[in-house]
Amino acid sequence: MDLKLYKMDACPYCRRVMTYLNESGRTDVQLMDIHADKENYRTLVEVGGMDQVPCLFIDGKPMYESLDIIEWLKAHPQEG
Ligand SMILES: N[C@@H](CCC(=O)N[C@@H](CS)C(=O)NCC(=O)O)C(=O)O
């Protein structure tokens, strides 16, 4: 499964998801910083449809809302 988290450092909702990722030790989520790379920002808006982070792309399909993202990650543990 391809997992990409669109995020930015200053966002408390992104930090909430990052805290979960760090605490769980999960390593299968690629981090896509929207400030560090403008291409990430463009993809977020064009594919996701909203200028809002955090957003988890699950096999290319966007999921917004930090609590929904954490819930989804918990329900779908890292494989392998
Ligand atoms: N309820 C959302 C809030 C996300 C949110 O407000 N993110 C801010 C950054 S901290 C944002 O992207 N704001 C820009 C916008 O909503 O257009 C969540 O929990 O993920």
PDB file of the backbone (N, CA, C, O) and the ligand in Angstrom, with CONECT records:
HET    LIG  A 101      20
ATOM      1  N   MET A   1       0.851  -1.188   0.000  1.00  0.00           N
ATOM      2  CA  MET A   1       0.000   0.000   0.000  1.00  0.00           C
ATOM      3  C   MET A   1       0.895   1.250   0.000  1.00  0.00           C
ATOM      4  O   MET A   1       1.878   1.324   0.738  1.00  0.00           O
ATOM      5  N   ASP A   2       0.540   2.210  -0.827  1.00  0.00           N
ATOM      6  CA  ASP A   2       1.336   3.432  -0.930  1.00  0.00           C
ATOM      7  C   ASP A   2       0.723   4.512  -0.020  1.00  0.00           C
ATOM      8  O   ASP A   2      -0.411   4.945  -0.227  1.00  0.00           O
ATOM      9  N   LEU A   3       1.500   4.936   0.991  1.00  0.00           N
ATOM     10  CA  LEU A   3       0.988   5.917   1.960  1.00  0.00           C
ATOM     11  C   LEU A   3       1.865   7.159   1.943  1.00  0.00           C
ATOM     12  O   LEU A   3       3.077   7.086   2.148  1.00  0.00           O
ATOM     13  N   LYS A   4       1.229   8.304   1.694  1.00  0.00           N
ATOM     14  CA  LYS A   4       1.964   9.577   1.688  1.00  0.00           C
ATOM     15  C   LYS A   4       1.219  10.574   2.563  1.00  0.00           C
ATOM     16  O   LYS A   4       0.026  10.811   2.375  1.00  0.00           O
ATOM     17  N   LEU A   5       1.935  11.156   3.523  1.00  0.00           N
ATOM     18  CA  LEU A   5       1.321  12.138   4.410  1.00  0.00           C
ATOM     19  C   LEU A   5       1.769  13.538   4.014  1.00  0.00           C
ATOM     20  O   LEU A   5       2.944  13.887   4.129  1.00  0.00           O
ATOM     21  N   TYR A   6       0.811  14.330   3.546  1.00  0.00           N
ATOM     22  CA  TYR A   6       1.080  15.736   3.233  1.00  0.00           C
ATOM     23  C   TYR A   6       0.957  16.517   4.525  1.00  0.00           C
ATOM     24  O   TYR A   6      -0.042  16.400   5.235  1.00  0.00           O
ATOM     25  N   LYS A   7       1.961  17.306   4.830  1.00  0.00           N
ATOM     26  CA  LYS A   7       2.048  17.933   6.140  1.00  0.00           C
ATOM     27  C   LYS A   7       2.855  19.220   6.076  1.00  0.00           C
ATOM     28  O   LYS A   7       3.484  19.522   5.062  1.00  0.00           O
ATOM     29  N   MET A   8       2.830  19.977   7.176  1.00  0.00           N
ATOM     30  CA  MET A   8       3.799  21.069   7.356  1.00  0.00           C
ATOM     31  C   MET A   8       4.113  21.160   8.847  1.00  0.00           C
ATOM     32  O   MET A   8       3.304  20.784   9.695  1.00  0.00           O
ATOM     33  N   ASP A   9       5.314  21.670   9.145  1.00  0.00           N
ATOM     34  CA  ASP A   9       5.796  21.634  10.521  1.00  0.00           C
ATOM     35  C   ASP A   9       4.936  22.468  11.475  1.00  0.00           C
ATOM     36  O   ASP A   9       4.737  22.081  12.627  1.00  0.00           O
ATOM     37  N   ALA A  10       4.427  23.610  11.000  1.00  0.00           N
ATOM     38  CA  ALA A  10       3.746  24.544  11.897  1.00  0.00           C
ATOM     39  C   ALA A  10       2.325  24.113  12.258  1.00  0.00           C
ATOM     40  O   ALA A  10       1.655  24.797  13.032  1.00  0.00           O
ATOM     41  N   CYS A  11       1.869  23.023  11.727  1.00  0.00           N
ATOM     42  CA  CYS A  11       0.465  22.633  11.882  1.00  0.00           C
ATOM     43  C   CYS A  11       0.273  21.677  13.071  1.00  0.00           C
ATOM     44  O   CYS A  11       0.835  20.582  13.080  1.00  0.00           O
ATOM     45  N   PRO A  12      -0.514  22.085  14.067  1.00  0.00           N
ATOM     46  CA  PRO A  12      -0.718  21.219  15.229  1.00  0.00           C
ATOM     47  C   PRO A  12      -1.431  19.907  14.888  1.00  0.00           C
ATOM     48  O   PRO A  12      -1.206  18.890  15.546  1.00  0.00           O
ATOM     49  N   TYR A  13      -2.273  19.926  13.884  1.00  0.00           N
ATOM     50  CA  TYR A  13      -2.986  18.703  13.490  1.00  0.00           C
ATOM     51  C   TYR A  13      -2.024  17.720  12.813  1.00  0.00           C
ATOM     52  O   TYR A  13      -2.151  16.503  12.952  1.00  0.00           O
ATOM     53  N   CYS A  14      -1.059  18.283  12.078  1.00  0.00           N
ATOM     54  CA  CYS A  14      -0.009  17.432  11.495  1.00  0.00           C
ATOM     55  C   CYS A  14       0.843  16.840  12.602  1.00  0.00           C
ATOM     56  O   CYS A  14       1.231  15.673  12.540  1.00  0.00           O
ATOM     57  N   ARG A  15       1.137  17.648  13.618  1.00  0.00           N
ATOM     58  CA  ARG A  15       1.957  17.146  14.731  1.00  0.00           C
ATOM     59  C   ARG A  15       1.244  16.014  15.457  1.00  0.00           C
ATOM     60  O   ARG A  15       1.872  15.067  15.931  1.00  0.00           O
ATOM     61  N   ARG A  16      -0.074  16.125  15.535  1.00  0.00           N
ATOM     62  CA  ARG A  16      -0.859  15.050  16.165  1.00  0.00           C
ATOM     63  C   ARG A  16      -0.633  13.734  15.411  1.00  0.00           C
ATOM     64  O   ARG A  16      -0.416  12.693  16.032  1.00  0.00           O
ATOM     65  N   VAL A  17      -0.682  13.780  14.086  1.00  0.00           N
ATOM     66  CA  VAL A  17      -0.465  12.567  13.288  1.00  0.00           C
ATOM     67  C   VAL A  17       0.993  12.110  13.401  1.00  0.00           C
ATOM     68  O   VAL A  17       1.271  10.917  13.514  1.00  0.00           O
ATOM     69  N   MET A  18       1.924  13.083  13.368  1.00  0.00           N
ATOM     70  CA  MET A  18       3.344  12.737  13.475  1.00  0.00           C
ATOM     71  C   MET A  18       3.651  12.084  14.820  1.00  0.00           C
ATOM     72  O   MET A  18       4.443  11.144  14.896  1.00  0.00           O
ATOM     73  N   THR A  19       3.019  12.586  15.881  1.00  0.00           N
ATOM     74  CA  THR A  19       3.223  11.987  17.204  1.00  0.00           C
ATOM     75  C   THR A  19       2.776  10.532  17.180  1.00  0.00           C
ATOM     76  O   THR A  19       3.464   9.655  17.703  1.00  0.00           O
ATOM     77  N   TYR A  20       1.629  10.281  16.576  1.00  0.00           N
ATOM     78  CA  TYR A  20       1.163   8.893  16.479  1.00  0.00           C
ATOM     79  C   TYR A  20       2.163   8.048  15.676  1.00  0.00           C
ATOM     80  O   TYR A  20       2.505   6.935  16.076  1.00  0.00           O
ATOM     81  N   LEU A  21       2.620   8.581  14.554  1.00  0.00           N
ATOM     82  CA  LEU A  21       3.568   7.816  13.723  1.00  0.00           C
ATOM     83  C   LEU A  21       4.835   7.494  14.508  1.00  0.00           C
ATOM     84  O   LEU A  21       5.338   6.372  14.459  1.00  0.00           O
ATOM     85  N   ASN A  22       5.340   8.481  15.225  1.00  0.00           N
ATOM     86  CA  ASN A  22       6.590   8.270  15.979  1.00  0.00           C
ATOM     87  C   ASN A  22       6.377   7.287  17.117  1.00  0.00           C
ATOM     88  O   ASN A  22       7.199   6.396  17.332  1.00  0.00           O
ATOM     89  N   GLU A  23       5.286   7.441  17.841  1.00  0.00           N
ATOM     90  CA  GLU A  23       5.030   6.551  18.979  1.00  0.00           C
ATOM     91  C   GLU A  23       4.790   5.112  18.520  1.00  0.00           C
ATOM     92  O   GLU A  23       5.186   4.162  19.196  1.00  0.00           O
ATOM     93  N   SER A  24       4.148   4.964  17.382  1.00  0.00           N
ATOM     94  CA  SER A  24       3.837   3.615  16.901  1.00  0.00           C
ATOM     95  C   SER A  24       5.052   2.976  16.225  1.00  0.00           C
ATOM     96  O   SER A  24       5.089   1.762  16.023  1.00  0.00           O
ATOM     97  N   GLY A  25       6.041   3.797  15.881  1.00  0.00           N
ATOM     98  CA  GLY A  25       7.233   3.279  15.218  1.00  0.00           C
ATOM     99  C   GLY A  25       6.995   2.945  13.756  1.00  0.00           C
ATOM    100  O   GLY A  25       7.806   2.268  13.124  1.00  0.00           O
ATOM    101  N   ARG A  26       5.916   3.407  13.242  1.00  0.00           N
ATOM    102  CA  ARG A  26       5.542   3.091  11.870  1.00  0.00           C
ATOM    103  C   ARG A  26       6.494   3.782  10.881  1.00  0.00           C
ATOM    104  O   ARG A  26       6.821   4.959  11.034  1.00  0.00           O
ATOM    105  N   THR A  27       6.928   3.028   9.870  1.00  0.00           N
ATOM    106  CA  THR A  27       7.915   3.590   8.935  1.00  0.00           C
ATOM    107  C   THR A  27       7.455   3.518   7.475  1.00  0.00           C
ATOM    108  O   THR A  27       8.233   3.792   6.561  1.00  0.00           O
ATOM    109  N   ASP A  28       6.216   3.156   7.265  1.00  0.00           N
ATOM    110  CA  ASP A  28       5.759   2.958   5.877  1.00  0.00           C
ATOM    111  C   ASP A  28       4.994   4.160   5.327  1.00  0.00           C
ATOM    112  O   ASP A  28       4.350   4.064   4.282  1.00  0.00           O
ATOM    113  N   VAL A  29       5.066   5.291   6.030  1.00  0.00           N
ATOM    114  CA  VAL A  29       4.362   6.485   5.564  1.00  0.00           C
ATOM    115  C   VAL A  29       5.406   7.505   5.089  1.00  0.00           C
ATOM    116  O   VAL A  29       6.247   7.962   5.862  1.00  0.00           O
ATOM    117  N   GLN A  30       5.330   7.841   3.819  1.00  0.00           N
ATOM    118  CA  GLN A  30       6.271   8.803   3.254  1.00  0.00           C
ATOM    119  C   GLN A  30       5.797  10.219   3.585  1.00  0.00           C
ATOM    120  O   GLN A  30       4.623  10.543   3.404  1.00  0.00           O
ATOM    121  N   LEU A  31       6.707  11.056   4.068  1.00  0.00           N
ATOM    122  CA  LEU A  31       6.339  12.410   4.473  1.00  0.00           C
ATOM    123  C   LEU A  31       6.526  13.382   3.313  1.00  0.00           C
ATOM    124  O   LEU A  31       7.585  13.429   2.686  1.00  0.00           O
ATOM    125  N   MET A  32       5.477  14.157   3.039  1.00  0.00           N
ATOM    126  CA  MET A  32       5.480  15.084   1.909  1.00  0.00           C
ATOM    127  C   MET A  32       5.242  16.489   2.459  1.00  0.00           C
ATOM    128  O   MET A  32       4.100  16.924   2.610  1.00  0.00           O
ATOM    129  N   ASP A  33       6.337  17.192   2.756  1.00  0.00           N
ATOM    130  CA  ASP A  33       6.214  18.525   3.350  1.00  0.00           C
ATOM    131  C   ASP A  33       5.794  19.537   2.275  1.00  0.00           C
ATOM    132  O   ASP A  33       6.447  19.657   1.238  1.00  0.00           O
ATOM    133  N   ILE A  34       4.707  20.255   2.530  1.00  0.00           N
ATOM    134  CA  ILE A  34       4.185  21.161   1.496  1.00  0.00           C
ATOM    135  C   ILE A  34       4.919  22.497   1.466  1.00  0.00           C
ATOM    136  O   ILE A  34       4.780  23.253   0.505  1.00  0.00           O
ATOM    137  N   HIS A  35       5.696  22.798   2.500  1.00  0.00           N
ATOM    138  CA  HIS A  35       6.490  24.029   2.485  1.00  0.00           C
ATOM    139  C   HIS A  35       7.865  23.783   1.882  1.00  0.00           C
ATOM    140  O   HIS A  35       8.414  24.634   1.184  1.00  0.00           O
ATOM    141  N   ALA A  36       8.406  22.613   2.162  1.00  0.00           N
ATOM    142  CA  ALA A  36       9.752  22.302   1.678  1.00  0.00           C
ATOM    143  C   ALA A  36       9.756  22.074   0.160  1.00  0.00           C
ATOM    144  O   ALA A  36      10.770  22.299  -0.501  1.00  0.00           O
ATOM    145  N   ASP A  37       8.636  21.635  -0.379  1.00  0.00           N
ATOM    146  CA  ASP A  37       8.585  21.295  -1.801  1.00  0.00           C
ATOM    147  C   ASP A  37       7.249  21.765  -2.389  1.00  0.00           C
ATOM    148  O   ASP A  37       6.186  21.252  -2.040  1.00  0.00           O
ATOM    149  N   LYS A  38       7.328  22.743  -3.282  1.00  0.00           N
ATOM    150  CA  LYS A  38       6.101  23.312  -3.865  1.00  0.00           C
ATOM    151  C   LYS A  38       5.319  22.290  -4.686  1.00  0.00           C
ATOM    152  O   LYS A  38       4.100  22.390  -4.827  1.00  0.00           O
ATOM    153  N   GLU A  39       6.039  21.309  -5.225  1.00  0.00           N
ATOM    154  CA  GLU A  39       5.365  20.256  -5.994  1.00  0.00           C
ATOM    155  C   GLU A  39       4.421  19.461  -5.088  1.00  0.00           C
ATOM    156  O   GLU A  39       3.347  19.040  -5.516  1.00  0.00           O
ATOM    157  N   ASN A  40       4.827  19.264  -3.853  1.00  0.00           N
ATOM    158  CA  ASN A  40       3.953  18.575  -2.893  1.00  0.00           C
ATOM    159  C   ASN A  40       2.694  19.387  -2.653  1.00  0.00           C
ATOM    160  O   ASN A  40       1.593  18.841  -2.580  1.00  0.00           O
ATOM    161  N   TYR A  41       2.865  20.702  -2.530  1.00  0.00           N
ATOM    162  CA  TYR A  41       1.706  21.573  -2.316  1.00  0.00           C
ATOM    163  C   TYR A  41       0.749  21.487  -3.515  1.00  0.00           C
ATOM    164  O   TYR A  41      -0.466  21.378  -3.351  1.00  0.00           O
ATOM    165  N   ARG A  42       1.326  21.540  -4.719  1.00  0.00           N
ATOM    166  CA  ARG A  42       0.488  21.470  -5.923  1.00  0.00           C
ATOM    167  C   ARG A  42      -0.278  20.149  -5.975  1.00  0.00           C
ATOM    168  O   ARG A  42      -1.466  20.129  -6.300  1.00  0.00           O
ATOM    169  N   THR A  43       0.390  19.066  -5.661  1.00  0.00           N
ATOM    170  CA  THR A  43      -0.273  17.753  -5.690  1.00  0.00           C
ATOM    171  C   THR A  43      -1.392  17.702  -4.662  1.00  0.00           C
ATOM    172  O   THR A  43      -2.483  17.204  -4.940  1.00  0.00           O
ATOM    173  N   LEU A  44      -1.111  18.224  -3.465  1.00  0.00           N
ATOM    174  CA  LEU A  44      -2.138  18.243  -2.425  1.00  0.00           C
ATOM    175  C   LEU A  44      -3.409  18.934  -2.928  1.00  0.00           C
ATOM    176  O   LEU A  44      -4.510  18.401  -2.792  1.00  0.00           O
ATOM    177  N   VAL A  45      -3.243  20.116  -3.505  1.00  0.00           N
ATOM    178  CA  VAL A  45      -4.404  20.900  -3.922  1.00  0.00           C
ATOM    179  C   VAL A  45      -5.071  20.291  -5.160  1.00  0.00           C
ATOM    180  O   VAL A  45      -6.296  20.205  -5.235  1.00  0.00           O
ATOM    181  N   GLU A  46      -4.253  19.873  -6.125  1.00  0.00           N
ATOM    182  CA  GLU A  46      -4.822  19.397  -7.396  1.00  0.00           C
ATOM    183  C   GLU A  46      -5.452  18.014  -7.258  1.00  0.00           C
ATOM    184  O   GLU A  46      -6.519  17.759  -7.817  1.00  0.00           O
ATOM    185  N   VAL A  47      -4.808  17.136  -6.529  1.00  0.00           N
ATOM    186  CA  VAL A  47      -5.342  15.774  -6.400  1.00  0.00           C
ATOM    187  C   VAL A  47      -6.277  15.679  -5.201  1.00  0.00           C
ATOM    188  O   VAL A  47      -7.358  15.094  -5.275  1.00  0.00           O
ATOM    189  N   GLY A  48      -5.829  16.274  -4.085  1.00  0.00           N
ATOM    190  CA  GLY A  48      -6.651  16.211  -2.871  1.00  0.00           C
ATOM    191  C   GLY A  48      -7.906  17.057  -2.994  1.00  0.00           C
ATOM    192  O   GLY A  48      -8.981  16.677  -2.530  1.00  0.00           O
ATOM    193  N   GLY A  49      -7.748  18.207  -3.626  1.00  0.00           N
ATOM    194  CA  GLY A  49      -8.906  19.082  -3.816  1.00  0.00           C
ATOM    195  C   GLY A  49      -9.035  20.163  -2.755  1.00  0.00           C
ATOM    196  O   GLY A  49      -9.870  21.057  -2.883  1.00  0.00           O
ATOM    197  N   MET A  50      -8.223  20.092  -1.717  1.00  0.00           N
ATOM    198  CA  MET A  50      -8.295  21.099  -0.655  1.00  0.00           C
ATOM    199  C   MET A  50      -6.902  21.494  -0.207  1.00  0.00           C
ATOM    200  O   MET A  50      -5.973  20.686  -0.189  1.00  0.00           O
ATOM    201  N   ASP A  51      -6.788  22.759   0.155  1.00  0.00           N
ATOM    202  CA  ASP A  51      -5.536  23.310   0.680  1.00  0.00           C
ATOM    203  C   ASP A  51      -5.538  23.116   2.196  1.00  0.00           C
ATOM    204  O   ASP A  51      -5.567  24.086   2.952  1.00  0.00           O
ATOM    205  N   GLN A  52      -5.508  21.876   2.625  1.00  0.00           N
ATOM    206  CA  GLN A  52      -5.572  21.591   4.071  1.00  0.00           C
ATOM    207  C   GLN A  52      -4.673  20.407   4.405  1.00  0.00           C
ATOM    208  O   GLN A  52      -4.660  19.394   3.704  1.00  0.00           O
ATOM    209  N   VAL A  53      -3.928  20.559   5.484  1.00  0.00           N
ATOM    210  CA  VAL A  53      -3.106  19.458   5.999  1.00  0.00           C
ATOM    211  C   VAL A  53      -3.502  19.182   7.440  1.00  0.00           C
ATOM    212  O   VAL A  53      -4.003  20.087   8.108  1.00  0.00           O
ATOM    213  N   PRO A  54      -3.301  17.978   7.946  1.00  0.00           N
ATOM    214  CA  PRO A  54      -2.690  16.854   7.249  1.00  0.00           C
ATOM    215  C   PRO A  54      -3.656  16.197   6.268  1.00  0.00           C
ATOM    216  O   PRO A  54      -4.877  16.289   6.392  1.00  0.00           O
ATOM    217  N   CYS A  55      -3.044  15.526   5.282  1.00  0.00           N
ATOM    218  CA  CYS A  55      -3.824  14.740   4.331  1.00  0.00           C
ATOM    219  C   CYS A  55      -3.018  13.477   4.018  1.00  0.00           C
ATOM    220  O   CYS A  55      -1.864  13.553   3.597  1.00  0.00           O
ATOM    221  N   LEU A  56      -3.628  12.344   4.225  1.00  0.00           N
ATOM    222  CA  LEU A  56      -2.966  11.068   3.920  1.00  0.00           C
ATOM    223  C   LEU A  56      -3.475  10.561   2.575  1.00  0.00           C
ATOM    224  O   LEU A  56      -4.673  10.343   2.393  1.00  0.00           O
ATOM    225  N   PHE A  57      -2.545  10.378   1.635  1.00  0.00           N
ATOM    226  CA  PHE A  57      -2.900   9.768   0.354  1.00  0.00           C
ATOM    227  C   PHE A  57      -2.724   8.262   0.507  1.00  0.00           C
ATOM    228  O   PHE A  57      -1.629   7.770   0.780  1.00  0.00           O
ATOM    229  N   ILE A  58      -3.812   7.555   0.325  1.00  0.00           N
ATOM    230  CA  ILE A  58      -3.796   6.092   0.437  1.00  0.00           C
ATOM    231  C   ILE A  58      -3.951   5.530  -0.968  1.00  0.00           C
ATOM    232  O   ILE A  58      -5.030   5.577  -1.558  1.00  0.00           O
ATOM    233  N   ASP A  59      -2.861   5.002  -1.487  1.00  0.00           N
ATOM    234  CA  ASP A  59      -2.847   4.587  -2.901  1.00  0.00           C
ATOM    235  C   ASP A  59      -3.408   5.696  -3.787  1.00  0.00           C
ATOM    236  O   ASP A  59      -4.184   5.447  -4.710  1.00  0.00           O
ATOM    237  N   GLY A  60      -3.002   6.910  -3.486  1.00  0.00           N
ATOM    238  CA  GLY A  60      -3.370   8.051  -4.321  1.00  0.00           C
ATOM    239  C   GLY A  60      -4.695   8.707  -3.976  1.00  0.00           C
ATOM    240  O   GLY A  60      -5.055   9.731  -4.555  1.00  0.00           O
ATOM    241  N   LYS A  61      -5.422   8.118  -3.032  1.00  0.00           N
ATOM    242  CA  LYS A  61      -6.735   8.675  -2.672  1.00  0.00           C
ATOM    243  C   LYS A  61      -6.605   9.483  -1.370  1.00  0.00           C
ATOM    244  O   LYS A  61      -6.120   8.964  -0.364  1.00  0.00           O
ATOM    245  N   PRO A  62      -7.036  10.744  -1.391  1.00  0.00           N
ATOM    246  CA  PRO A  62      -6.797  11.603  -0.231  1.00  0.00           C
ATOM    247  C   PRO A  62      -7.763  11.369   0.933  1.00  0.00           C
ATOM    248  O   PRO A  62      -8.965  11.175   0.748  1.00  0.00           O
ATOM    249  N   MET A  63      -7.187  11.394   2.138  1.00  0.00           N
ATOM    250  CA  MET A  63      -8.013  11.385   3.347  1.00  0.00           C
ATOM    251  C   MET A  63      -7.584  12.573   4.208  1.00  0.00           C
ATOM    252  O   MET A  63      -6.428  12.666   4.623  1.00  0.00           O
ATOM    253  N   TYR A  64      -8.527  13.477   4.468  1.00  0.00           N
ATOM    254  CA  TYR A  64      -8.253  14.626   5.331  1.00  0.00           C
ATOM    255  C   TYR A  64      -8.730  14.290   6.753  1.00  0.00           C
ATOM    256  O   TYR A  64      -9.346  13.251   6.986  1.00  0.00           O
ATOM    257  N   GLU A  65      -8.436  15.175   7.671  1.00  0.00           N
ATOM    258  CA  GLU A  65      -8.830  15.096   9.095  1.00  0.00           C
ATOM    259  C   GLU A  65      -7.878  14.197   9.887  1.00  0.00           C
ATOM    260  O   GLU A  65      -7.807  12.986   9.681  1.00  0.00           O
ATOM    261  N   SER A  66      -7.154  14.840  10.796  1.00  0.00           N
ATOM    262  CA  SER A  66      -6.116  14.141  11.566  1.00  0.00           C
ATOM    263  C   SER A  66      -6.660  12.926  12.330  1.00  0.00           C
ATOM    264  O   SER A  66      -6.028  11.870  12.353  1.00  0.00           O
ATOM    265  N   LEU A  67      -7.808  13.079  12.940  1.00  0.00           N
ATOM    266  CA  LEU A  67      -8.331  11.955  13.737  1.00  0.00           C
ATOM    267  C   LEU A  67      -8.750  10.790  12.844  1.00  0.00           C
ATOM    268  O   LEU A  67      -8.571   9.626  13.203  1.00  0.00           O
ATOM    269  N   ASP A  68      -9.308  11.111  11.682  1.00  0.00           N
ATOM    270  CA  ASP A  68      -9.665  10.049  10.721  1.00  0.00           C
ATOM    271  C   ASP A  68      -8.411   9.333  10.226  1.00  0.00           C
ATOM    272  O   ASP A  68      -8.399   8.114  10.055  1.00  0.00           O
ATOM    273  N   ILE A  69      -7.354  10.119   9.998  1.00  0.00           N
ATOM    274  CA  ILE A  69      -6.091   9.542   9.512  1.00  0.00           C
ATOM    275  C   ILE A  69      -5.510   8.584  10.558  1.00  0.00           C
ATOM    276  O   ILE A  69      -5.092   7.474  10.230  1.00  0.00           O
ATOM    277  N   ILE A  70      -5.491   9.028  11.821  1.00  0.00           N
ATOM    278  CA  ILE A  70      -4.940   8.173  12.881  1.00  0.00           C
ATOM    279  C   ILE A  70      -5.785   6.913  13.032  1.00  0.00           C
ATOM    280  O   ILE A  70      -5.255   5.813  13.190  1.00  0.00           O
ATOM    281  N   GLU A  71      -7.080   7.081  12.983  1.00  0.00           N
ATOM    282  CA  GLU A  71      -7.981   5.919  13.102  1.00  0.00           C
ATOM    283  C   GLU A  71      -7.719   4.929  11.967  1.00  0.00           C
ATOM    284  O   GLU A  71      -7.672   3.717  12.181  1.00  0.00           O
ATOM    285  N   TRP A  72      -7.548   5.464  10.757  1.00  0.00           N
ATOM    286  CA  TRP A  72      -7.298   4.588   9.609  1.00  0.00           C
ATOM    287  C   TRP A  72      -5.966   3.866   9.788  1.00  0.00           C
ATOM    288  O   TRP A  72      -5.871   2.664   9.539  1.00  0.00           O
ATOM    289  N   LEU A  73      -4.946   4.592  10.214  1.00  0.00           N
ATOM    290  CA  LEU A  73      -3.621   3.975  10.396  1.00  0.00           C
ATOM    291  C   LEU A  73      -3.677   2.868  11.445  1.00  0.00           C
ATOM    292  O   LEU A  73      -3.059   1.816  11.279  1.00  0.00           O
ATOM    293  N   LYS A  74      -4.419   3.109  12.522  1.00  0.00           N
ATOM    294  CA  LYS A  74      -4.540   2.081  13.559  1.00  0.00           C
ATOM    295  C   LYS A  74      -5.236   0.836  13.011  1.00  0.00           C
ATOM    296  O   LYS A  74      -4.876  -0.289  13.356  1.00  0.00           O
ATOM    297  N   ALA A  75      -6.218   1.048  12.171  1.00  0.00           N
ATOM    298  CA  ALA A  75      -6.988  -0.077  11.612  1.00  0.00           C
ATOM    299  C   ALA A  75      -6.218  -0.810  10.512  1.00  0.00           C
ATOM    300  O   ALA A  75      -6.584  -1.918  10.119  1.00  0.00           O
ATOM    301  N   HIS A  76      -5.148  -0.178  10.019  1.00  0.00           N
ATOM    302  CA  HIS A  76      -4.363  -0.780   8.937  1.00  0.00           C
ATOM    303  C   HIS A  76      -2.887  -0.756   9.335  1.00  0.00           C
ATOM    304  O   HIS A  76      -2.129   0.087   8.856  1.00  0.00           O
ATOM    305  N   PRO A  77      -2.475  -1.686  10.216  1.00  0.00           N
ATOM    306  CA  PRO A  77      -1.089  -1.713  10.696  1.00  0.00           C
ATOM    307  C   PRO A  77      -0.094  -1.930   9.556  1.00  0.00           C
ATOM    308  O   PRO A  77      -0.419  -2.464   8.495  1.00  0.00           O
ATOM    309  N   GLN A  78       1.122  -1.491   9.829  1.00  0.00           N
ATOM    310  CA  GLN A  78       2.189  -1.672   8.840  1.00  0.00           C
ATOM    311  C   GLN A  78       2.350  -3.152   8.520  1.00  0.00           C
ATOM    312  O   GLN A  78       2.340  -4.001   9.411  1.00  0.00           O
ATOM    313  N   GLU A  79       2.499  -3.442   7.235  1.00  0.00           N
ATOM    314  CA  GLU A  79       2.644  -4.840   6.822  1.00  0.00           C
ATOM    315  C   GLU A  79       4.116  -5.250   6.883  1.00  0.00           C
ATOM    316  O   GLU A  79       5.014  -4.422   6.731  1.00  0.00           O
ATOM    317  N   GLY A  80       4.334  -6.500   7.100  1.00  0.00           N
ATOM    318  CA  GLY A  80       5.690  -7.045   7.072  1.00  0.00           C
ATOM    319  C   GLY A  80       6.347  -7.003   8.374  1.00  0.00           C
ATOM    320  O   GLY A  80       7.495  -7.429   8.501  1.00  0.00           O
TER     321      GLY A  80
HETATM  322  N1  LIG A 101      -9.905  19.329  11.500  1.00  0.00           N
HETATM  323  C1  LIG A 101      -8.678  19.301  10.736  1.00  0.00           C
HETATM  324  C2  LIG A 101      -7.993  20.656  10.835  1.00  0.00           C
HETATM  325  C3  LIG A 101      -6.828  20.775   9.885  1.00  0.00           C
HETATM  326  C4  LIG A 101      -6.380  22.224   9.752  1.00  0.00           C
HETATM  327  O1  LIG A 101      -7.096  23.166  10.154  1.00  0.00           O
HETATM  328  N2  LIG A 101      -5.206  22.407   9.179  1.00  0.00           N
HETATM  329  C5  LIG A 101      -4.722  23.748   8.904  1.00  0.00           C
HETATM  330  C6  LIG A 101      -3.256  23.886   9.252  1.00  0.00           C
HETATM  331  S1  LIG A 101      -2.988  23.762  10.996  1.00  0.00           S
HETATM  332  C7  LIG A 101      -4.860  24.037   7.443  1.00  0.00           C
HETATM  333  O2  LIG A 101      -4.442  23.269   6.605  1.00  0.00           O
HETATM  334  N3  LIG A 101      -5.509  25.158   7.126  1.00  0.00           N
HETATM  335  C8  LIG A 101      -5.653  25.588   5.774  1.00  0.00           C
HETATM  336  C9  LIG A 101      -7.034  25.425   5.271  1.00  0.00           C
HETATM  337  O3  LIG A 101      -7.880  24.826   5.979  1.00  0.00           O
HETATM  338  O4  LIG A 101      -7.286  25.870   4.149  1.00  0.00           O
HETATM  339  C10 LIG A 101      -7.809  18.144  11.210  1.00  0.00           C
HETATM  340  O5  LIG A 101      -7.962  17.712  12.358  1.00  0.00           O
HETATM  341  O6  LIG A 101      -6.996  17.651  10.433  1.00  0.00           O
CONECT  322  323
CONECT  323  322  324  339
CONECT  324  323  325
CONECT  325  324  326
CONECT  326  325  327  328
CONECT  327  326
CONECT  328  326  329
CONECT  329  328  330  332
CONECT  330  329  331
CONECT  331  330
CONECT  332  329  333  334
CONECT  333  332
CONECT  334  332  335
CONECT  335  334  336
CONECT  336  335  337  338
CONECT  337  336
CONECT  338  336
CONECT  339  323  340  341
CONECT  340  339
CONECT  341  339
END
